[in-house]
Amino acid sequence: MTRPRHCSAAGIRAAVAAFILLAAGPPTAGAQMKMTLDLALEIAMQNSPEIRSTRLDLVRSRELLRAQQAALKSHFSLSLAPFSYSHDQTFNSFLSAWSTSETKSSSSTFTASQPIIQTDGTLLLINRFSWQDSYSSYNAVRNKAYTNDIYLRLTQPLFTYNRTRMETLELELDLEQTQLRYAIQKLSLEKQLTQSFFNVYQNRMSLDIGLEELKNQQKSYEITRSKQEAGLVALEELYQAELNLGTSKSTVQNRRVTLENSLDSFKQLLGMELTDSITVEADVEYKPVEVDLEKALAEGLKNRMELRQRSIGIETARNDLVRTQAQNEFKGDVTLSYGITGKDEQFTDMYDKPTKTQTFEVSFDIPLWDWGEKKSRIKASEATIEQRELTLEDEKIAINLGVRQVHRNLINSAEQIELARQNVRNAELTYEINLERYINGDLTSMDLNLYQEQLSQRKTGLVNALIDYKLALLDMKIQSLWDFEHKKPALYEE
């Protein structure tokens, strides 16, 4: 599976620097941290609770898979009983007499176990070594002997599915599913953070436009007051100019509050202290990017992680079907064993006359009647598989729709930028002409205010159009998982 790529090493270093600044405490009065979009993304990726939680899921899934892989290798164990002593008295009913027995012994067992993933069997090599010294008063005989028993044993299930292979496969799928969820969360966070970042920038530009409008209104007010003092305009013109000036001041104050509120939301998303002072630096310069719709569709259908998630869901449902089919199933087990046992009073003579041991055993579980339980469960599992296959097809359609809609939005945003630029130029020329008319007394302050509001609206419209184009490019990158701006896959690699 291909996974999204992280930002550059330079970006990571920038993030580390930002963390150092954050760790040092809130900036001093008047000092602001300059926050770029790349730096904000790096900080958010480290601080996001969802991302951190999924990272822990990744650790869990990865370590469980490693444990399963380790379990499929040879395992060795040694059990020791260095010394055992017993002294007992028992009654022999046949002889109507009591006898005393005394036993001293020591033993060890070495086991080598090798799971066989191809067949779900297990191969065991077992070696048991023991020494025993026993005495019985019944026949006044003392027995001393060394015993060593070494043998191979194979246990193999029959007529059933390979449980070891399926368990390993499911752990692999679980890890891949977690990696996919992690990558999707990163893309989602990138979109959420970018929208919040540009929202702050948009509010800041709106405040700047409001301040410029206030400056113009202040200038208009000064002109009107001079004219009224000279008796060139009526007193109501001065009142109207004061009203326009007050409205501009109110607008600036409201926009300043809106900016501060959006900054707090942005800092919360970054995991920063609300008392930290930051300012955003955004590059919204319009740089046309050529987007090939056919390539976007192809890349989306090839790389979108949601499709792989749906495919994993289908594989999981099929595994569940296999388990369901194994309920109340006809199955068997076969056990093969071959070994050599040696025994003698002298350690070196144990295998002078060895005894061969051989075992072969077959057993079967035969279900008789389950009242239709298995059949119904199989039908339910088959319905789940079909449902998930339909979901996969719906996801493909949704991807196609999403890419096509974003492509249209992108084209429209580019056209809106050109229109907005032309509107700003026309609004600036219109305002300058009418300002001159106002100075010459050919226009009232109310009329001039309409042209000022028009100019502010057109400037705001241009900022919005530039931001919409940036967000549309981001949407296209997320929908297609291809970065048309940099002509490379838009994927994270962990």
C-alpha positions in Angstrom: 0.0 0.0 0.0 1.2 3.5 -0.8 0.9 5.9 2.1 1.0 9.7 2.2 4.3 11.5 2.5 5.3 13.8 5.2 6.5 17.3 4.7 10.2 18.0 4.1 13.0 17.8 6.6 13.1 21.6 6.6 9.5 21.7 7.6 10.2 19.3 10.5 13.1 21.5 11.6 10.7 24.5 11.5 8.2 22.6 13.6 10.9 21.7 16.2 11.8 25.4 16.4 8.2 26.3 16.9 7.9 23.7 19.7 10.9 25.2 21.4 9.3 28.6 21.2 6.0 27.2 22.6 7.8 25.4 25.4 9.6 28.6 26.4 6.2 30.0 27.3 3.9 32.7 25.9 5.5 35.3 23.8 6.3 38.6 25.5 4.1 41.6 24.9 4.3 42.8 21.3 6.1 39.7 20.1 4.2 37.5 17.6 5.0 34.1 16.2 4.8 34.1 12.4 2.8 31.1 11.4 3.0 29.7 7.9 0.7 27.0 6.7 3.5 24.4 6.5 4.6 25.1 10.1 1.0 25.0 11.3 0.6 21.6 9.7 3.7 20.2 11.3 2.6 21.4 14.8 -1.0 20.2 14.4 0.3 16.7 13.3 2.2 16.4 16.5 -0.5 17.8 18.8 -3.7 16.4 17.4 -5.4 14.1 19.9 -6.9 12.0 17.0 -3.5 11.6 15.3 -1.8 10.7 18.5 -4.5 8.1 19.4 -4.2 6.5 15.9 -0.4 6.4 16.3 -0.9 4.3 19.4 -3.3 2.1 17.4 -0.5 1.7 14.9 1.9 0.6 17.6 -0.6 -1.9 18.9 -1.4 -3.4 15.4 2.3 -3.5 14.4 3.4 -5.2 17.6 0.6 -7.8 17.5 1.6 -8.7 14.0 5.3 -9.0 15.1 4.2 -11.2 17.9 2.3 -13.4 15.5 5.2 -13.7 13.2 7.5 -14.5 16.1 5.0 -17.2 17.2 5.4 -18.9 13.8 9.1 -19.5 14.4 10.7 -22.4 16.3 10.1 -22.3 20.0 12.4 -23.9 22.6 11.6 -24.7 26.2 13.3 -26.6 29.0 11.6 -27.7 32.2 13.7 -29.0 35.1 12.9 -31.0 38.3 16.4 -31.2 39.9 15.4 -33.4 42.8 12.3 -35.1 44.1 12.0 -37.3 47.2 9.0 -39.3 48.5 8.7 -41.8 51.4 5.4 -43.5 51.7 3.7 -46.5 53.4 0.9 -48.4 51.7 -1.3 -51.4 52.6 -1.3 -54.4 50.3 -4.8 -56.0 50.7 -3.7 -59.2 48.8 -1.0 -59.9 51.3 -2.7 -58.2 54.2 0.6 -56.4 55.0 2.0 -52.9 55.0 5.0 -52.0 52.7 7.2 -49.0 52.7 8.5 -47.3 49.6 11.1 -44.7 49.1 11.9 -42.8 45.9 14.5 -40.3 44.8 14.4 -38.8 41.3 15.4 -35.9 39.0 14.2 -35.1 35.5 14.3 -32.6 32.7 12.3 -32.1 29.5 13.5 -30.3 26.4 10.9 -29.3 23.8 11.4 -27.8 20.3 8.1 -26.7 18.6 7.7 -25.6 15.0 4.3 -24.4 13.8 3.7 -25.2 10.1 1.8 -22.3 8.6 1.2 -24.0 5.3 -0.9 -26.8 6.8 -1.7 -25.4 10.3 0.1 -28.4 11.8 2.7 -28.5 14.6 5.9 -30.5 14.7 7.4 -31.3 18.1 10.8 -32.7 19.1 10.7 -33.8 22.7 13.5 -35.2 24.8 12.8 -36.4 28.4 15.7 -37.4 30.6 15.3 -38.8 34.1 17.1 -40.6 36.9 15.4 -42.6 39.6 16.4 -44.4 42.8 13.6 -46.4 44.4 13.3 -49.0 47.2 10.4 -51.0 48.4 10.2 -53.1 51.6 7.7 -55.4 49.9 10.4 -57.3 48.0 13.4 -55.6 49.5 14.6 -54.5 46.1 16.3 -51.3 45.2 16.1 -50.0 41.6 18.4 -47.4 40.1 18.1 -46.3 36.4 18.7 -43.6 33.9 16.0 -43.1 31.3 16.1 -41.0 28.1 13.1 -40.7 25.8 13.4 -38.8 22.5 10.7 -38.6 19.8 9.2 -36.6 17.0 5.4 -35.8 17.0 3.3 -34.3 14.3 -0.2 -33.1 14.9 -2.2 -32.1 11.8 -5.9 -30.9 11.5 -7.9 -32.4 8.6 -10.9 -31.2 6.6 -10.9 -27.6 8.1 -9.5 -24.2 7.3 -6.0 -23.0 8.2 -6.5 -21.1 11.4 -2.9 -20.0 11.8 -2.8 -18.5 8.3 -6.1 -16.7 8.7 -5.1 -15.2 12.1 -1.9 -13.9 10.5 -3.8 -12.5 7.5 -6.2 -10.7 9.8 -3.4 -9.1 11.8 -1.9 -7.9 8.6 -5.2 -6.5 7.4 -5.7 -4.8 10.8 -2.3 -3.1 10.5 -3.1 -2.0 7.0 -6.5 -0.7 8.1 -4.9 1.3 10.9 -2.3 2.8 8.5 -5.1 3.8 6.1 -7.1 5.4 8.9 -4.0 7.2 10.0 -3.4 8.6 6.5 -7.0 9.6 6.1 -7.0 11.4 9.4 -3.9 13.3 8.3 -5.5 14.4 5.1 -8.7 15.4 7.0 -6.6 17.4 9.6 -4.7 19.1 6.7 -8.0 20.2 5.2 -9.5 21.3 8.5 -6.4 23.2 9.4 -6.0 24.8 6.0 -9.6 26.0 6.1 -9.0 27.5 9.6 -5.7 29.0 8.5 -7.2 30.8 5.5 -10.2 31.8 7.6 -7.8 33.7 9.9 -6.1 35.2 6.9 -9.4 36.1 5.4 -10.5 37.8 8.6 -7.2 39.6 8.9 -7.5 40.9 5.3 -11.1 41.9 6.0 -9.8 44.0 9.0 -7.2 45.6 6.8 -9.8 46.5 4.2 -12.0 47.9 7.0 -9.1 50.0 8.3 -8.5 51.3 4.8 -12.2 52.2 4.5 -12.0 53.9 7.9 -9.1 55.9 6.6 -11.0 57.0 3.6 -14.1 57.8 5.7 -11.9 59.9 8.0 -10.6 61.8 5.0 -14.1 62.4 3.7 -15.2 63.6 7.1 -12.3 66.1 7.3 -13.3 67.4 3.8 -17.0 67.7 4.7 -16.2 69.5 8.0 -14.0 72.0 6.2 -16.7 72.6 3.6 -19.4 73.0 6.3 -17.2 75.4 8.3 -16.8 77.4 5.1 -20.6 77.3 4.5 -20.2 75.3 1.3 -22.4 72.4 2.3 -25.4 72.0 4.6 -25.1 70.8 8.2 -26.8 67.5 7.3 -23.8 66.6 5.0 -21.6 66.8 8.1 -23.9 64.7 10.1 -24.0 62.1 7.2 -20.2 62.1 7.1 -20.0 61.6 10.9 -22.5 58.7 10.5 -20.4 57.1 7.8 -17.3 57.5 9.9 -19.0 55.9 13.0 -20.2 53.0 10.9 -16.7 52.4 9.6 -15.3 52.4 13.2 -18.0 50.0 14.3 -17.2 47.7 11.3 -13.5 47.7 12.1 -14.2 46.8 15.8 -16.5 44.0 14.8 -13.9 42.6 12.3 -11.2 42.8 14.9 -13.3 40.7 17.3 -14.0 38.2 14.5 -10.3 38.0 13.8 -9.4 37.3 17.5 -12.1 34.7 17.7 -10.9 32.9 14.6 -7.3 33.1 16.0 -8.4 31.4 19.2 -10.1 28.6 17.2 -7.0 28.2 15.1 -4.7 28.0 18.2 -7.0 25.4 19.7 -6.7 23.3 16.6 -2.9 23.6 16.8 -2.9 22.6 20.4 -1.4 26.0 21.5 -2.1 28.1 24.5 -4.8 30.7 23.8 -2.6 33.4 25.3 0.1 32.8 22.7 0.4 35.6 20.2 0.6 34.5 16.5 0.1 36.0 13.1 -0.5 34.1 9.9 1.5 34.5 6.8 -0.3 33.2 3.7 0.8 33.0 0.1 -2.4 33.6 -1.9 -0.8 34.8 -5.0 -2.7 33.4 -8.0 -0.6 30.8 -9.9 -2.6 28.9 -12.5 -2.3 25.2 -12.1 -3.3 22.9 -15.0 -5.5 20.1 -13.8 -6.1 17.1 -16.1 -9.5 15.7 -15.1 -8.8 12.2 -16.6 -5.6 11.9 -14.6 -7.4 13.1 -11.5 -10.0 10.5 -11.9 -7.5 7.7 -12.6 -5.3 8.7 -9.6 -8.3 8.9 -7.3 -9.6 5.4 -8.2 -6.1 4.0 -8.0 -4.9 5.6 -4.7 -7.9 6.6 -2.6 -7.5 4.8 0.7 -11.3 4.6 1.2 -11.4 2.0 -1.6 -8.7 -0.1 0.0 -10.6 0.1 3.3 -13.8 -1.2 1.6 -11.7 -4.0 0.0 -10.3 -4.9 3.4 -13.9 -5.0 4.7 -14.8 -7.4 2.0 -11.8 -9.7 2.8 -12.7 -9.6 6.5 -16.3 -10.6 5.7 -15.1 -13.5 3.6 -12.9 -14.6 6.5 -16.0 -14.5 8.7 -17.8 -16.6 6.1 -15.0 -19.2 6.3 -15.4 -19.3 10.1 -19.2 -19.6 9.8 -18.8 -22.5 7.4 -16.5 -24.2 9.9 -19.2 -24.2 12.6 -20.5 -27.7 13.2 -18.2 -29.0 10.5 -16.9 -32.4 9.8 -13.2 -32.3 10.7 -10.5 -34.6 11.9 -7.1 -34.7 13.5 -4.1 -37.0 12.9 -1.2 -37.5 15.2 2.0 -39.2 14.3 4.8 -40.0 16.8 8.1 -41.8 16.5 10.8 -42.1 19.1 13.5 -44.1 20.9 13.6 -44.8 24.6 16.8 -45.9 26.4 17.0 -47.1 30.0 19.9 -48.6 32.1 21.5 -48.3 35.5 24.6 -46.8 33.8 24.3 -43.5 32.0 26.6 -44.5 29.2 24.7 -47.8 28.6 21.2 -46.3 28.2 20.9 -47.0 24.5 22.6 -50.4 24.4 19.1 -51.9 24.0 16.8 -49.1 22.9 13.1 -49.4 22.6 11.3 -47.9 19.6 8.0 -46.2 20.2 5.5 -45.5 17.4 2.1 -43.9 17.6 -0.6 -43.2 14.9 -3.9 -41.8 15.8 -6.8 -40.4 13.7 -9.9 -38.8 15.2 -13.0 -37.2 13.6 -15.8 -34.8 14.7 -19.0 -35.6 12.9 -21.9 -33.2 13.3 -25.3 -34.7 13.1 -28.1 -32.1 13.2 -28.0 -28.3 14.0 -31.6 -27.4 13.1 -30.5 -25.1 10.3 -28.2 -22.9 12.4 -25.2 -23.2 10.1 -27.2 -22.6 7.0 -28.7 -19.4 8.3 -25.4 -18.0 9.5 -23.9 -18.7 6.1 -26.7 -16.8 4.4 -26.2 -13.9 6.8 -22.4 -13.8 6.1 -23.0 -14.0 2.3 -25.4 -11.0 2.6 -22.7 -9.0 4.5 -20.2 -9.7 1.7 -22.6 -8.6 -1.0 -23.5 -5.5 1.0 -19.8 -4.5 1.3 -19.2 -5.1 -2.4 -22.1 -2.7 -3.1 -20.5 -0.2 -0.7 -17.2 -0.5 -2.7 -19.0 0.3 -5.9 -20.8 3.3 -4.3 -17.4 4.6 -3.0 -16.0 4.5 -6.6 -19.0 6.5 -7.8 -18.6 9.0 -5.0 -14.9 9.4 -5.8 -15.8 10.1 -9.5 -18.5 12.6 -8.4 -16.2 14.3 -5.9 -13.3 14.7 -8.4 -15.6 16.1 -11.1 -17.2 18.6 -8.8 -13.9 19.8 -7.4 -12.6 20.2 -11.0 -15.6 22.4 -11.9 -15.1 24.4 -8.7 -11.4 24.9 -9.6 -12.2 26.2 -13.0 -14.9 28.5 -11.7 -12.5 29.8 -8.9 -9.9 30.7 -11.5 -12.5 32.6 -13.6 -13.8 34.3 -10.5 -10.3 35.6 -9.7 -10.0 37.3 -13.0 -13.4 38.8 -12.7 -12.7 39.9 -9.1 -9.4 41.6 -10.2 -11.2 43.5 -12.9 -14.0 44.5 -10.5 -11.4 45.8 -8.0 -9.7 47.9 -10.7 -13.0 49.3 -11.8 -14.1 50.0 -8.3 -10.9 51.8 -7.5 -11.2 54.0 -10.6 -14.9 54.7 -9.8 -14.1 55.7 -6.3 -11.2 58.0 -7.3 -13.4 59.7 -9.9 -16.3 60.2 -7.4 -14.0 61.3 -4.7 -12.9 64.1 -7.0 -16.5 64.9 -7.7 -17.2 65.0 -3.9 -14.3 67.3 -3.3 -15.7 69.6 -6.1 -19.1 69.6 -4.5 -20.8 67.6 -7.2 -21.6 64.6 -5.0 -23.0 64.1 -1.5 -21.2 62.2 1.2 -24.0 59.5 1.1 -23.3 58.9 -2.5 -19.5 58.7 -1.9 -20.1 56.2 0.9 -21.8 53.9 -1.6 -18.8 53.9 -3.8 -16.5 53.3 -0.8 -18.6 50.3 0.3 -18.5 49.0 -3.3 -14.7 49.2 -3.3 -14.5 47.4 0.0 -16.8 44.7 -1.2 -14.8 44.2 -4.4 -11.5 43.9 -2.5 -13.0 41.4 -0.1 -14.4 39.5 -3.1 -10.9 39.3 -4.6 -9.4 37.9 -1.3 -12.2 35.4 -1.1 -11.7 34.3 -4.7 -8.0 33.8 -4.1 -8.6 31.7 -1.0 -11.3 29.7 -2.7 -8.8 28.8 -5.5 -6.3 27.6 -2.9 -8.9 25.5 -1.1 -10.1 24.1 -4.4 -6.5 23.0 -5.2 -6.4 21.4 -1.8 -9.7 19.6 -2.4 -8.4 18.3 -5.7 -5.3 17.0 -4.0 -7.3 15.2 -1.3 -9.9 13.9 -3.8 -7.4 12.6 -6.3 -4.4 12.1 -4.1 -2.3 13.8 -6.7 -0.6 17.2 -6.2 -1.1 18.9 -9.5 0.7 22.0 -8.2 3.9 20.1 -7.6 3.2 17.3 -10.1 3.7 14.4 -7.6 1.6 12.0 -5.5 0.0 13.7 -2.5 0.6 10.8 -0.2 2.1 10.7 3.3 4.8 8.2 4.1 5.3 7.3 7.7 
